Amino acid sequence: MSPAPKVIITSESFAIEAGPDMYCYAQVPNILNPHQQWRLIYYPEKDAVALLIDINNTTFALSAPSGEKYPKLRQFIWDDSYLWRVAPLGGNLGIPTVRDQSHCLTWEGTKWAPGTRLQYWQWHDQGNQIWKVTR
């Protein structure tokens, strides 16, 4: 099996970048930046993907456990908070977890700039909740 290609995930012209505090932030897209290079691993039994990133030779997964407002990078365990329905899998252009289709990834606030924090918020079909995956 070949390794999954690395991609960047963007919304409102900003890429999801892993921060040193294990949370994620908006940054200008740069496919050469390893903190923006995500791998999407498909799990057919859940019709979902894990969003993985390698930092200092360790693989982390983006997760949003129940009750947490901000997704965080953690080492992957088999848990629905680590599995996401990426468009078009989820039926909309948002990225919700498997366990909660009414919430999705979004940039925090109403004005976005580099450094804006990635949040897990109720789906409202807003521009900051619509995502693209590119190589």
N, CA, C and O atoms as a Tinker XYZ file with bonds, in Angstrom:
   540  protein
     1  N      0.844000   -1.170000    0.000000    73     2
     2  CA     0.000000    0.000000    0.000000    64     1     3
     3  C      0.896000    1.242000    0.000000    63     2     4     5
     4  O      1.837000    1.334000    0.789000    81     3
     5  N      0.603000    2.182000   -0.875000    73     3     6
     6  CA     1.397000    3.405000   -0.934000    64     5     7
     7  C      0.887000    4.406000    0.104000    63     6     8     9
     8  O     -0.296000    4.405000    0.442000    81     7
     9  N      1.784000    5.260000    0.607000    73     7    10
    10  CA     1.348000    6.242000    1.601000    64     9    11
    11  C      0.372000    7.250000    0.989000    63    10    12    13
    12  O      0.434000    7.560000   -0.201000    81    11
    13  N     -0.525000    7.747000    1.831000    73    11    14
    14  CA    -1.502000    8.733000    1.362000    64    13    15
    15  C     -0.787000   10.023000    0.985000    63    14    16    17
    16  O      0.148000   10.435000    1.671000    81    15
    17  N     -1.224000   10.673000   -0.116000    73    15    18
    18  CA    -0.591000   11.946000   -0.493000    64    17    19
    19  C     -0.884000   13.014000    0.551000    63    18    20    21
    20  O     -1.911000   12.985000    1.229000    81    19
    21  N      0.037000   13.948000    0.660000    73    19    22
    22  CA    -0.157000   15.060000    1.593000    64    21    23
    23  C     -0.922000   16.166000    0.884000    63    22    24    25
    24  O     -0.660000   16.478000   -0.277000    81    23
    25  N     -1.871000   16.753000    1.601000    73    23    26
    26  CA    -2.747000   17.782000    1.048000    64    25    27
    27  C     -2.804000   18.966000    2.001000    63    26    28    29
    28  O     -2.430000   18.863000    3.170000    81    27
    29  N     -3.282000   20.096000    1.477000    73    27    30
    30  CA    -3.607000   21.212000    2.361000    64    29    31
    31  C     -5.127000   21.348000    2.373000    63    30    32    33
    32  O     -5.799000   21.056000    1.384000    81    31
    33  N     -5.651000   21.794000    3.503000    73    31    34
    34  CA    -7.093000   21.945000    3.694000    64    33    35
    35  C     -7.346000   23.420000    3.936000    63    34    36    37
    36  O     -6.817000   24.001000    4.884000    81    35
    37  N     -8.171000   24.038000    3.063000    73    35    38
    38  CA    -8.354000   25.488000    3.123000    64    37    39
    39  C     -9.827000   25.894000    3.210000    63    38    40    41
    40  O    -10.726000   25.175000    2.774000    81    39
    41  N    -10.029000   27.066000    3.785000    73    39    42
    42  CA   -11.323000   27.735000    3.835000    64    41    43
    43  C    -11.059000   29.232000    3.893000    63    42    44    45
    44  O    -10.169000   29.685000    4.614000    81    43
    45  N    -11.840000   30.006000    3.128000    73    43    46
    46  CA   -11.672000   31.466000    3.120000    64    45    47
    47  C    -10.219000   31.863000    2.839000    63    46    48    49
    48  O     -9.705000   32.816000    3.424000    81    47
    49  N     -9.566000   31.125000    1.941000    73    47    50
    50  CA    -8.187000   31.385000    1.507000    64    49    51
    51  C     -7.127000   31.124000    2.575000    63    50    52    53
    52  O     -5.981000   31.541000    2.407000    81    51
    53  N     -7.476000   30.453000    3.656000    73    51    54
    54  CA    -6.512000   30.119000    4.698000    64    53    55
    55  C     -6.421000   28.610000    4.861000    63    54    56    57
    56  O     -7.419000   27.896000    4.755000    81    55
    57  N     -5.206000   28.138000    5.122000    73    55    58
    58  CA    -4.961000   26.717000    5.345000    64    57    59
    59  C     -4.974000   26.404000    6.836000    63    58    60    61
    60  O     -4.643000   27.246000    7.670000    81    59
    61  N     -5.367000   25.166000    7.152000    73    59    62
    62  CA    -5.272000   24.695000    8.536000    64    61    63
    63  C     -3.813000   24.370000    8.817000    63    62    64    65
    64  O     -3.204000   23.541000    8.141000    81    63
    65  N     -3.260000   25.040000    9.829000    73    63    66
    66  CA    -1.876000   24.803000   10.218000    64    65    67
    67  C     -1.820000   24.347000   11.672000    63    66    68    69
    68  O     -2.455000   24.945000   12.541000    81    67
    69  N     -1.064000   23.292000   11.931000    73    67    70
    70  CA    -0.879000   22.799000   13.288000    64    69    71
    71  C     -0.017000   23.779000   14.068000    63    70    72    73
    72  O      1.062000   24.165000   13.619000    81    71
    73  N     -0.496000   24.174000   15.234000    73    71    74
    74  CA     0.253000   25.091000   16.084000    64    73    75
    75  C      1.085000   24.352000   17.120000    63    74    76    77
    76  O      0.860000   23.164000   17.352000    81    75
    77  N      2.039000   25.028000   17.747000    73    75    78
    78  CA     2.899000   24.386000   18.748000    64    77    79
    79  C      2.145000   23.940000   20.000000    63    78    80    81
    80  O      2.648000   23.120000   20.768000    81    79
    81  N      0.938000   24.477000   20.210000    73    79    82
    82  CA     0.130000   24.120000   21.375000    64    81    83
    83  C     -0.827000   22.966000   21.075000    63    82    84    85
    84  O     -1.679000   22.637000   21.900000    81    83
    85  N     -0.688000   22.349000   19.893000    73    83    86
    86  CA    -1.500000   21.213000   19.435000    64    85    87
    87  C     -2.915000   21.613000   19.019000    63    86    88    89
    88  O     -3.752000   20.744000   18.777000    81    87
    89  N     -3.194000   22.909000   18.932000    73    87    90
    90  CA    -4.420000   23.397000   18.326000    64    89    91
    91  C     -4.063000   23.842000   16.909000    63    90    92    93
    92  O     -2.885000   23.868000   16.552000    81    91
    93  N     -5.050000   24.190000   16.109000    73    91    94
    94  CA    -4.791000   24.570000   14.724000    64    93    95
    95  C     -5.248000   25.998000   14.467000    63    94    96    97
    96  O     -6.157000   26.513000   15.119000    81    95
    97  N     -4.581000   26.626000   13.486000    73    95    98
    98  CA    -4.794000   28.038000   13.199000    64    97    99
    99  C     -4.802000   28.287000   11.696000    63    98   100   101
   100  O     -4.284000   27.485000   10.918000    81    99
   101  N     -5.396000   29.407000   11.299000    73    99   102
   102  CA    -5.413000   29.826000    9.895000    64   101   103
   103  C     -4.054000   30.404000    9.524000    63   102   104   105
   104  O     -3.475000   31.191000   10.272000    81   103
   105  N     -3.552000   30.000000    8.355000    73   103   106
   106  CA    -2.323000   30.573000    7.826000    64   105   107
   107  C     -2.409000   30.629000    6.306000    63   106   108   109
   108  O     -3.219000   29.929000    5.698000    81   107
   109  N     -1.585000   31.449000    5.704000    73   107   110
   110  CA    -1.509000   31.521000    4.250000    64   109   111
   111  C     -1.079000   30.137000    3.748000    63   110   112   113
   112  O     -0.097000   29.587000    4.247000    81   111
   113  N     -1.797000   29.561000    2.768000    73   111   114
   114  CA    -1.463000   28.216000    2.292000    64   113   115
   115  C     -0.042000   28.128000    1.735000    63   114   116   117
   116  O      0.413000   28.991000    0.984000    81   115
   117  N      0.639000   27.056000    2.131000    73   115   118
   118  CA     1.999000   26.798000    1.654000    64   117   119
   119  C      2.215000   25.286000    1.707000    63   118   120   121
   120  O      2.503000   24.743000    2.774000    81   119
   121  N      2.080000   24.607000    0.584000    73   119   122
   122  CA     2.189000   23.148000    0.548000    64   121   123
   123  C      3.556000   22.668000    1.020000    63   122   124   125
   124  O      3.697000   21.500000    1.381000    81   123
   125  N      4.564000   23.534000    1.029000    73   123   126
   126  CA     5.898000   23.142000    1.498000    64   125   127
   127  C      6.029000   23.216000    3.021000    63   126   128   129
   128  O      7.012000   22.728000    3.580000    81   127
   129  N      5.061000   23.814000    3.686000    73   127   130
   130  CA     5.085000   23.937000    5.145000    64   129   131
   131  C      4.601000   22.611000    5.745000    63   130   132   133
   132  O      3.438000   22.252000    5.560000    81   131
   133  N      5.461000   21.876000    6.459000    73   131   134
   134  CA     5.050000   20.573000    6.996000    64   133   135
   135  C      3.914000   20.660000    8.016000    63   134   136   137
   136  O      3.240000   19.662000    8.272000    81   135
   137  N      3.693000   21.838000    8.598000    73   135   138
   138  CA     2.608000   21.997000    9.569000    64   137   139
   139  C      1.250000   22.226000    8.895000    63   138   140   141
   140  O      0.235000   22.413000    9.566000    81   139
   141  N      1.253000   22.208000    7.544000    73   139   142
   142  CA     0.011000   22.285000    6.771000    64   141   143
   143  C     -0.199000   21.032000    5.922000    63   142   144   145
   144  O     -1.173000   20.958000    5.172000    81   143
   145  N      0.683000   20.063000    6.023000    73   143   146
   146  CA     0.630000   18.867000    5.175000    64   145   147
   147  C     -0.139000   17.743000    5.873000    63   146   148   149
   148  O      0.397000   17.035000    6.725000    81   147
   149  N     -1.392000   17.603000    5.493000    73   147   150
   150  CA    -2.295000   16.623000    6.087000    64   149   151
   151  C     -2.397000   15.379000    5.214000    63   150   152   153
   152  O     -2.272000   15.453000    3.991000    81   151
   153  N     -2.622000   14.251000    5.847000    73   151   154
   154  CA    -2.953000   13.016000    5.138000    64   153   155
   155  C     -4.368000   12.630000    5.541000    63   154   156   157
   156  O     -4.705000   12.635000    6.725000    81   155
   157  N     -5.188000   12.297000    4.565000    73   155   158
   158  CA    -6.555000   11.860000    4.818000    64   157   159
   159  C     -6.593000   10.348000    4.645000    63   158   160   161
   160  O     -6.386000    9.844000    3.542000    81   159
   161  N     -6.855000    9.627000    5.721000    73   159   162
   162  CA    -6.899000    8.167000    5.690000    64   161   163
   163  C     -8.364000    7.737000    5.785000    63   162   164   165
   164  O     -9.051000    8.029000    6.764000    81   163
   165  N     -8.820000    7.043000    4.754000    73   163   166
   166  CA   -10.224000    6.646000    4.657000    64   165   167
   167  C    -10.499000    5.370000    5.447000    63   166   168   169
   168  O     -9.753000    4.395000    5.363000    81   167
   169  N    -11.586000    5.399000    6.216000    73   167   170
   170  CA   -12.069000    4.241000    6.963000    64   169   171
   171  C    -13.438000    3.870000    6.404000    63   170   172   173
   172  O    -14.445000    4.467000    6.786000    81   171
   173  N    -13.485000    2.870000    5.485000    73   171   174
   174  CA   -14.745000    2.551000    4.803000    64   173   175
   175  C    -15.850000    2.089000    5.748000    63   174   176   177
   176  O    -17.027000    2.318000    5.471000    81   175
   177  N    -15.491000    1.441000    6.861000    73   175   178
   178  CA   -16.528000    0.971000    7.782000    64   177   179
   179  C    -17.300000    2.119000    8.422000    63   178   180   181
   180  O    -18.405000    1.913000    8.925000    81   179
   181  N    -16.736000    3.323000    8.410000    73   179   182
   182  CA   -17.414000    4.510000    8.953000    64   181   183
   183  C    -17.724000    5.530000    7.851000    63   182   184   185
   184  O    -18.361000    6.551000    8.110000    81   183
   185  N    -17.271000    5.250000    6.621000    73   183   186
   186  CA   -17.400000    6.195000    5.510000    64   185   187
   187  C    -16.879000    7.573000    5.936000    63   186   188   189
   188  O    -17.546000    8.595000    5.770000    81   187
   189  N    -15.663000    7.560000    6.489000    73   187   190
   190  CA   -15.086000    8.784000    7.047000    64   189   191
   191  C    -13.563000    8.727000    6.920000    63   190   192   193
   192  O    -12.992000    7.704000    6.544000    81   191
   193  N    -12.926000    9.846000    7.242000    73   191   194
   194  CA   -11.478000    9.934000    7.183000    64   193   195
   195  C    -10.917000   10.421000    8.518000    63   194   196   197
   196  O    -11.594000   11.094000    9.295000    81   195
   197  N     -9.661000   10.057000    8.755000    73   195   198
   198  CA    -8.885000   10.656000    9.832000    64   197   199
   199  C     -8.004000   11.712000    9.180000    63   198   200   201
   200  O     -7.428000   11.455000    8.124000    81   199
   201  N     -7.885000   12.890000    9.780000    73   199   202
   202  CA    -7.010000   13.959000    9.306000    64   201   203
   203  C     -5.726000   13.862000   10.109000    63   202   204   205
   204  O     -5.683000   14.239000   11.280000    81   203
   205  N     -4.674000   13.351000    9.467000    73   203   206
   206  CA    -3.409000   13.083000   10.156000    64   205   207
   207  C     -2.334000   14.057000    9.725000    63   206   208   209
   208  O     -2.321000   14.529000    8.588000    81   207
   209  N     -1.427000   14.353000   10.652000    73   207   210
   210  CA    -0.288000   15.214000   10.358000    64   209   211
   211  C      0.909000   14.697000   11.146000    63   210   212   213
   212  O      0.768000   14.245000   12.282000    81   211
   213  N      2.088000   14.767000   10.531000    73   211   214
   214  CA     3.322000   14.318000   11.175000    64   213   215
   215  C      4.082000   15.525000   11.718000    63   214   216   217
   216  O      4.394000   16.466000   10.989000    81   215
   217  N      4.372000   15.471000   13.019000    73   215   218
   218  CA     5.118000   16.541000   13.676000    64   217   219
   219  C      6.233000   15.887000   14.490000    63   218   220   221
   220  O      5.967000   15.062000   15.364000    81   219
   221  N      7.477000   16.256000   14.204000    73   219   222
   222  CA     8.635000   15.702000   14.919000    64   221   223
   223  C      8.609000   14.175000   14.953000    63   222   224   225
   224  O      8.812000   13.564000   16.003000    81   223
   225  N      8.358000   13.568000   13.793000    73   223   226
   226  CA     8.352000   12.109000   13.624000    64   225   227
   227  C      7.250000   11.400000   14.406000    63   226   228   229
   228  O      7.348000   10.198000   14.655000    81   227
   229  N      6.221000   12.115000   14.789000    73   227   230
   230  CA     5.062000   11.524000   15.460000    64   229   231
   231  C      3.816000   11.894000   14.668000    63   230   232   233
   232  O      3.661000   13.035000   14.231000    81   231
   233  N      2.925000   10.916000   14.486000    73   231   234
   234  CA     1.684000   11.167000   13.758000    64   233   235
   235  C      0.579000   11.530000   14.739000    63   234   236   237
   236  O      0.338000   10.828000   15.721000    81   235
   237  N     -0.086000   12.644000   14.449000    73   235   238
   238  CA    -1.209000   13.114000   15.255000    64   237   239
   239  C     -2.459000   13.162000   14.388000    63   238   240   241
   240  O     -2.379000   13.298000   13.167000    81   239
   241  N     -3.613000   13.050000   15.033000    73   239   242
   242  CA    -4.895000   13.152000   14.351000    64   241   243
   243  C     -5.651000   14.349000   14.915000    63   242   244   245
   244  O     -5.582000   14.640000   16.109000    81   243
   245  N     -6.373000   15.038000   14.032000    73   243   246
   246  CA    -7.239000   16.128000   14.484000    64   245   247
   247  C     -8.473000   15.498000   15.119000    63   246   248   249
   248  O     -9.117000   14.642000   14.512000    81   247
   249  N     -8.802000   15.917000   16.333000    73   247   250
   250  CA    -9.940000   15.335000   17.034000    64   249   251
   251  C    -10.780000   16.420000   17.689000    63   250   252   253
   252  O    -10.293000   17.504000   18.010000    81   251
   253  N    -12.046000   16.100000   17.877000    73   251   254
   254  CA   -12.972000   17.009000   18.553000    64   253   255
   255  C    -13.886000   16.190000   19.459000    63   254   256   257
   256  O    -15.040000   15.939000   19.111000    81   255
   257  N    -13.377000   15.770000   20.621000    73   255   258
   258  CA   -14.224000   15.018000   21.543000    64   257   259
   259  C    -15.450000   15.818000   21.973000    63   258   260   261
   260  O    -15.439000   17.049000   21.964000    81   259
   261  N    -16.481000   15.118000   22.341000    73   259   262
   262  CA   -17.730000   15.751000   22.757000    64   261   263
   263  C    -17.464000   16.782000   23.842000    63   262   264   265
   264  O    -16.745000   16.521000   24.806000    81   263
   265  N    -18.055000   17.954000   23.669000    73   263   266
   266  CA   -17.922000   19.024000   24.650000    64   265   267
   267  C    -16.741000   19.948000   24.421000    63   266   268   269
   268  O    -16.647000   20.991000   25.069000    81   267
   269  N    -15.836000   19.593000   23.517000    73   267   270
   270  CA   -14.692000   20.456000   23.239000    64   269   271
   271  C    -15.006000   21.382000   22.079000    63   270   272   273
   272  O    -15.450000   20.932000   21.022000    81   271
   273  N    -14.778000   22.663000   22.269000    73   271   274
   274  CA   -15.086000   23.685000   21.274000    64   273   275
   275  C    -13.985000   23.840000   20.234000    63   274   276   277
   276  O    -14.241000   24.298000   19.120000    81   275
   277  N    -12.763000   23.462000   20.591000    73   275   278
   278  CA   -11.625000   23.620000   19.694000    64   277   279
   279  C    -11.006000   22.257000   19.407000    63   278   280   281
   280  O    -10.583000   21.569000   20.336000    81   279
   281  N    -10.946000   21.851000   18.137000    73   279   282
   282  CA   -10.304000   20.576000   17.815000    64   281   283
   283  C     -8.822000   20.629000   18.201000    63   282   284   285
   284  O     -8.189000   21.684000   18.156000    81   283
   285  N     -8.295000   19.479000   18.576000    73   283   286
   286  CA    -6.915000   19.399000   19.049000    64   285   287
   287  C     -6.222000   18.210000   18.391000    63   286   288   289
   288  O     -6.864000   17.219000   18.040000    81   287
   289  N     -4.908000   18.320000   18.230000    73   287   290
   290  CA    -4.120000   17.215000   17.707000    64   289   291
   291  C     -3.778000   16.270000   18.849000    63   290   292   293
   292  O     -3.243000   16.677000   19.880000    81   291
   293  N     -4.102000   14.999000   18.638000    73   291   294
   294  CA    -3.805000   13.962000   19.620000    64   293   295
   295  C     -3.326000   12.730000   18.864000    63   294   296   297
   296  O     -3.593000   12.585000   17.671000    81   295
   297  N     -2.626000   11.854000   19.549000    73   295   298
   298  CA    -2.277000   10.600000   18.903000    64   297   299
   299  C     -3.570000    9.833000   18.651000    63   298   300   301
   300  O     -4.454000    9.780000   19.506000    81   299
   301  N     -3.663000    9.244000   17.471000    73   299   302
   302  CA    -4.902000    8.616000   17.020000    64   301   303
   303  C     -5.257000    7.398000   17.859000    63   302   304   305
   304  O     -4.420000    6.532000   18.110000    81   303
   305  N     -6.515000    7.348000   18.289000    73   303   306
   306  CA    -7.113000    6.141000   18.864000    64   305   307
   307  C     -8.422000    5.920000   18.129000    63   306   308   309
   308  O     -8.944000    6.843000   17.504000    81   307
   309  N     -8.947000    4.735000   18.192000    73   307   310
   310  CA   -10.185000    4.460000   17.468000    64   309   311
   311  C    -11.354000    5.057000   18.242000    63   310   312   313
   312  O    -11.810000    4.494000   19.238000    81   311
   313  N    -11.825000    6.191000   17.775000    73   311   314
   314  CA   -12.882000    6.937000   18.457000    64   313   315
   315  C    -13.512000    7.828000   17.397000    63   314   316   317
   316  O    -12.804000    8.409000   16.574000    81   315
   317  N    -14.826000    7.939000   17.408000    73   315   318
   318  CA   -15.509000    8.723000   16.378000    64   317   319
   319  C    -15.146000   10.205000   16.412000    63   318   320   321
   320  O    -15.368000   10.900000   15.420000    81   319
   321  N    -14.604000   10.709000   17.503000    73   319   322
   322  CA   -14.200000   12.122000   17.540000    64   321   323
   323  C    -12.968000   12.375000   16.682000    63   322   324   325
   324  O    -12.621000   13.527000   16.422000    81   323
   325  N    -12.303000   11.305000   16.239000    73   323   326
   326  CA   -11.122000   11.417000   15.384000    64   325   327
   327  C    -11.476000   11.189000   13.920000    63   326   328   329
   328  O    -10.610000   11.298000   13.052000    81   327
   329  N    -12.724000   10.877000   13.637000    73   327   330
   330  CA   -13.143000   10.562000   12.274000    64   329   331
   331  C    -14.069000   11.648000   11.754000    63   330   332   333
   332  O    -14.991000   12.088000   12.441000    81   331
   333  N    -13.804000   12.067000   10.531000    73   331   334
   334  CA   -14.482000   13.209000    9.935000    64   333   335
   335  C    -15.136000   12.820000    8.619000    63   334   336   337
   336  O    -14.658000   11.937000    7.907000    81   335
   337  N    -16.225000   13.486000    8.313000    73   335   338
   338  CA   -16.876000   13.308000    7.018000    64   337   339
   339  C    -16.500000   14.504000    6.157000    63   338   340   341
   340  O    -17.037000   15.601000    6.311000    81   339
   341  N    -15.579000   14.269000    5.263000    73   339   342
   342  CA   -15.084000   15.336000    4.399000    64   341   343
   343  C    -15.930000   15.389000    3.136000    63   342   344   345
   344  O    -16.254000   14.349000    2.562000    81   343
   345  N    -16.289000   16.588000    2.702000    73   343   346
   346  CA   -17.093000   16.767000    1.492000    64   345   347
   347  C    -16.472000   15.980000    0.349000    63   346   348   349
   348  O    -15.251000   15.988000    0.197000    81   347
   349  N    -17.286000   15.293000   -0.468000    73   347   350
   350  CA   -18.742000   15.235000   -0.413000    64   349   351
   351  C    -19.288000   14.125000    0.480000    63   350   352   353
   352  O    -20.483000   13.838000    0.420000    81   351
   353  N    -18.456000   13.491000    1.307000    73   351   354
   354  CA   -18.946000   12.384000    2.126000    64   353   355
   355  C    -20.068000   12.808000    3.068000    63   354   356   357
   356  O    -20.991000   12.032000    3.315000    81   355
   357  N    -20.000000   14.015000    3.590000    73   355   358
   358  CA   -20.983000   14.462000    4.564000    64   357   359
   359  C    -22.244000   15.038000    3.965000    63   358   360   361
   360  O    -23.178000   15.354000    4.702000    81   359
   361  N    -22.306000   15.188000    2.637000    73   359   362
   362  CA   -23.512000   15.719000    2.016000    64   361   363
   363  C    -23.533000   17.240000    1.952000    63   362   364   365
   364  O    -24.428000   17.819000    1.336000    81   363
   365  N    -22.558000   17.895000    2.579000    73   363   366
   366  CA   -22.415000   19.344000    2.452000    64   365   367
   367  C    -20.923000   19.622000    2.349000    63   366   368   369
   368  O    -20.130000   18.682000    2.306000    81   367
   369  N    -20.529000   20.858000    2.309000    73   367   370
   370  CA   -19.118000   21.181000    2.161000    64   369   371
   371  C    -18.420000   21.395000    3.493000    63   370   372   373
   372  O    -17.259000   21.804000    3.529000    81   371
   373  N    -19.115000   21.123000    4.585000    73   371   374
   374  CA   -18.504000   21.229000    5.896000    64   373   375
   375  C    -17.698000   19.984000    6.213000    63   374   376   377
   376  O    -17.733000   19.005000    5.466000    81   375
   377  N    -16.967000   20.023000    7.329000    73   375   378
   378  CA   -16.215000   18.861000    7.798000    64   377   379
   379  C    -16.679000   18.569000    9.231000    63   378   380   381
   380  O    -16.095000   19.082000   10.185000    81   379
   381  N    -17.728000   17.746000    9.385000    73   379   382
   382  CA   -18.202000   17.365000   10.709000    64   381   383
   383  C    -17.549000   16.068000   11.176000    63   382   384   385
   384  O    -17.002000   15.328000   10.359000    81   383
   385  N    -17.596000   15.782000   12.479000    73   383   386
   386  CA   -17.160000   14.471000   12.947000    64   385   387
   387  C    -18.252000   13.458000   12.636000    63   386   388   389
   388  O    -19.393000   13.825000   12.354000    81   387
   389  N    -17.893000   12.188000   12.689000    73   387   390
   390  CA   -18.856000   11.114000   12.469000    64   389   391
   391  C    -19.974000   11.184000   13.508000    63   390   392   393
   392  O    -21.137000   10.941000   13.185000    81   391
   393  N    -19.625000   11.514000   14.755000    73   391   394
   394  CA   -20.613000   11.474000   15.832000    64   393   395
   395  C    -21.566000   12.656000   15.835000    63   394   396   397
   396  O    -22.593000   12.602000   16.513000    81   395
   397  N    -21.262000   13.738000   15.094000    73   395   398
   398  CA   -22.083000   14.948000   15.196000    64   397   399
   399  C    -22.120000   15.674000   13.863000    63   398   400   401
   400  O    -21.211000   16.439000   13.542000    81   399
   401  N    -23.172000   15.435000   13.085000    73   399   402
   402  CA   -23.291000   16.052000   11.762000    64   401   403
   403  C    -23.771000   17.502000   11.819000    63   402   404   405
   404  O    -23.743000   18.189000   10.798000    81   403
   405  N    -24.210000   17.985000   12.984000    73   403   406
   406  CA   -24.722000   19.353000   13.060000    64   405   407
   407  C    -23.638000   20.383000   13.361000    63   406   408   409
   408  O    -23.898000   21.584000   13.294000    81   407
   409  N    -22.435000   19.937000   13.690000    73   407   410
   410  CA   -21.300000   20.819000   13.950000    64   409   411
   411  C    -20.190000   20.491000   12.972000    63   410   412   413
   412  O    -20.091000   19.360000   12.499000    81   411
   413  N    -19.347000   21.479000   12.663000    73   411   414
   414  CA   -18.259000   21.239000   11.716000    64   413   415
   415  C    -17.098000   22.182000   12.013000    63   414   416   417
   416  O    -17.207000   23.094000   12.833000    81   415
   417  N    -15.983000   21.937000   11.323000    73   415   418
   418  CA   -14.831000   22.820000   11.460000    64   417   419
   419  C    -15.160000   24.202000   10.918000    63   418   420   421
   420  O    -15.852000   24.331000    9.909000    81   419
   421  N    -14.670000   25.220000   11.579000    73   419   422
   422  CA   -14.910000   26.602000   11.175000    64   421   423
   423  C    -13.787000   27.482000   11.725000    63   422   424   425
   424  O    -13.140000   27.127000   12.710000    81   423
   425  N    -13.565000   28.604000   11.099000    73   423   426
   426  CA   -12.651000   29.591000   11.694000    64   425   427
   427  C    -13.428000   30.359000   12.752000    63   426   428   429
   428  O    -14.599000   30.682000   12.558000    81   427
   429  N    -12.785000   30.645000   13.855000    73   427   430
   430  CA   -13.430000   31.356000   14.964000    64   429   431
   431  C    -13.710000   32.812000   14.583000    63   430   432   433
   432  O    -12.929000   33.440000   13.869000    81   431
   433  N    -14.825000   33.332000   15.067000    73   431   434
   434  CA   -15.150000   34.744000   14.884000    64   433   435
   435  C    -15.747000   35.060000   13.530000    63   434   436   437
   436  O    -16.199000   34.168000   12.812000    81   435
   437  N    -15.744000   36.346000   13.184000    73   435   438
   438  CA   -16.348000   36.801000   11.924000    64   437   439
   439  C    -15.343000   37.434000   10.977000    63   438   440   441
   440  O    -15.655000   37.639000    9.804000    81   439
   441  N    -14.153000   37.745000   11.453000    73   439   442
   442  CA   -13.099000   38.300000   10.596000    64   441   443
   443  C    -11.889000   37.393000   10.743000    63   442   444   445
   444  O    -11.368000   37.194000   11.841000    81   443
   445  N    -11.450000   36.843000    9.602000    73   443   446
   446  CA   -10.408000   35.831000    9.655000    64   445   447
   447  C     -9.101000   36.382000    9.126000    63   446   448   449
   448  O     -9.079000   37.145000    8.161000    81   447
   449  N     -8.028000   35.995000    9.758000    73   447   450
   450  CA    -6.677000   36.429000    9.395000    64   449   451
   451  C     -5.720000   35.334000    9.846000    63   450   452   453
   452  O     -6.107000   34.448000   10.608000    81   451
   453  N     -4.472000   35.387000    9.382000    73   451   454
   454  CA    -3.504000   34.422000    9.900000    64   453   455
   455  C     -3.512000   34.437000   11.425000    63   454   456   457
   456  O     -3.502000   35.499000   12.048000    81   455
   457  N     -3.532000   33.260000   12.007000    73   455   458
   458  CA    -3.572000   33.130000   13.459000    64   457   459
   459  C     -4.962000   32.901000   14.022000    63   458   460   461
   460  O     -5.096000   32.592000   15.206000    81   459
   461  N     -6.017000   33.044000   13.195000    73   459   462
   462  CA    -7.375000   32.757000   13.667000    64   461   463
   463  C     -7.454000   31.278000   14.052000    63   462   464   465
   464  O     -6.954000   30.415000   13.331000    81   463
   465  N     -8.064000   31.003000   15.159000    73   463   466
   466  CA    -8.116000   29.639000   15.689000    64   465   467
   467  C     -9.177000   28.801000   14.984000    63   466   468   469
   468  O    -10.251000   29.294000   14.642000    81   467
   469  N     -8.854000   27.521000   14.774000    73   467   470
   470  CA    -9.818000   26.568000   14.232000    64   469   471
   471  C    -10.768000   26.161000   15.347000    63   470   472   473
   472  O    -10.344000   25.859000   16.463000    81   471
   473  N    -12.059000   26.157000   15.030000    73   471   474
   474  CA   -13.089000   25.898000   16.022000    64   473   475
   475  C    -14.012000   24.796000   15.516000    63   474   476   477
   476  O    -14.054000   24.523000   14.316000    81   475
   477  N    -14.745000   24.167000   16.416000    73   475   478
   478  CA   -15.764000   23.186000   16.056000    64   477   479
   479  C    -17.097000   23.801000   16.458000    63   478   480   481
   480  O    -17.386000   23.941000   17.646000    81   479
   481  N    -17.918000   24.173000   15.459000    73   479   482
   482  CA   -19.092000   25.007000   15.718000    64   481   483
   483  C    -20.285000   24.508000   14.927000    63   482   484   485
   484  O    -20.134000   23.723000   13.990000    81   483
   485  N    -21.464000   24.961000   15.301000    73   483   486
   486  CA   -22.696000   24.536000   14.629000    64   485   487
   487  C    -22.672000   24.918000   13.146000    63   486   488   489
   488  O    -22.254000   26.018000   12.782000    81   487
   489  N    -23.123000   23.999000   12.306000    73   487   490
   490  CA   -23.168000   24.208000   10.851000    64   489   491
   491  C    -24.171000   25.301000   10.506000    63   490   492   493
   492  O    -25.339000   25.215000   10.887000    81   491
   493  N    -23.722000   26.334000    9.785000    73   491   494
   494  CA   -24.594000   27.423000    9.331000    64   493   495
   495  C    -24.405000   27.718000    7.848000    63   494   496   497
   496  O    -24.933000   28.713000    7.352000    81   495
   497  N    -23.662000   26.872000    7.124000    73   495   498
   498  CA   -23.428000   27.057000    5.690000    64   497   499
   499  C    -22.786000   28.415000    5.407000    63   498   500   501
   500  O    -23.167000   29.103000    4.460000    81   499
   501  N    -21.807000   28.796000    6.234000    73   499   502
   502  CA   -21.082000   30.051000    6.051000    64   501   503
   503  C    -19.768000   29.777000    5.327000    63   502   504   505
   504  O    -19.287000   28.644000    5.313000    81   503
   505  N    -19.195000   30.805000    4.732000    73   503   506
   506  CA   -17.946000   30.653000    3.999000    64   505   507
   507  C    -16.818000   30.063000    4.813000    63   506   508   509
   508  O    -16.006000   29.303000    4.286000    81   507
   509  N    -16.751000   30.400000    6.095000    73   507   510
   510  CA   -15.677000   29.884000    6.944000    64   509   511
   511  C    -15.913000   28.442000    7.376000    63   510   512   513
   512  O    -15.134000   27.888000    8.152000    81   511
   513  N    -16.991000   27.829000    6.873000    73   511   514
   514  CA   -17.273000   26.421000    7.157000    64   513   515
   515  C    -17.200000   25.576000    5.890000    63   514   516   517
   516  O    -17.483000   24.378000    5.931000    81   515
   517  N    -16.831000   26.175000    4.780000    73   515   518
   518  CA   -16.733000   25.469000    3.503000    64   517   519
   519  C    -15.260000   25.255000    3.190000    63   518   520   521
   520  O    -14.477000   26.205000    3.190000    81   519
   521  N    -14.881000   24.008000    2.924000    73   519   522
   522  CA   -13.477000   23.616000    2.848000    64   521   523
   523  C    -13.124000   23.007000    1.508000    63   522   524   525
   524  O    -13.972000   22.430000    0.827000    81   523
   525  N    -11.855000   23.143000    1.139000    73   523   526
   526  CA   -11.303000   22.515000   -0.061000    64   525   527
   527  C    -10.069000   21.727000    0.339000    63   526   528   529
   528  O     -9.311000   22.137000    1.218000    81   527
   529  N     -9.880000   20.605000   -0.311000    73   527   530
   530  CA    -8.703000   19.780000   -0.089000    64   529   531
   531  C     -7.915000   19.804000   -1.404000    63   530   532   533
   532  O     -8.442000   19.408000   -2.444000    81   531
   533  N     -6.660000   20.262000   -1.368000    73   531   534
   534  CA    -5.846000   20.334000   -2.571000    64   533   535
   535  C     -4.453000   19.782000   -2.313000    63   534   536   537
   536  O     -3.953000   19.778000   -1.188000    81   535
   537  N     -3.842000   19.314000   -3.405000    73   535   538
   538  CA    -2.458000   18.796000   -3.308000    64   537   539
   539  C     -1.485000   19.879000   -3.655000    63   538   540
   540  O     -0.276000   19.652000   -3.635000    81   539
